[in-house]
Amino acid sequence: MIRLLDIWGRKSKKQRKREIIANNRERGRMGEDLVAMEYAMSGYEVDRTHPRGADMTVRKRGLFTGRVTSTRRIEVKTGPRARLSPLQKKVKKKKRTKVERVDSPFF
């Protein structure tokens, strides 16, 4: 049995770190869903591209022809100080990647 609380009821350092990482993962997923919904409501097709340096690829199709008129990769960051990973920086230089920053008071 893993002992998560000491005799005074405090959580271990590992347990606190696990909770922080789980919370950050949840916030990130909610931010991605929010941005994906905004693009879908604007008429874009949204495809998830995990884990290739961006969170999603959005495509805009022509109204009459149905051909793809523009494609863009989107990287979503939740919080004002979230940094890009080295892979994300590399992909941003090579391809058209837009970094969307989501800082919502709800999460």
Buried (B, 14 or more C-beta within 10 A) or exposed (E): EEEEEEEEEEEEEEBEEEEEEEEEEEBBBBBBEBBBEBBEEEEBEBEEBEEEBBBBBBBBBEEEEEEEEEBBBBBBBBBEEBEBEEEBBEBBEEBEBEBBBBEEEEB
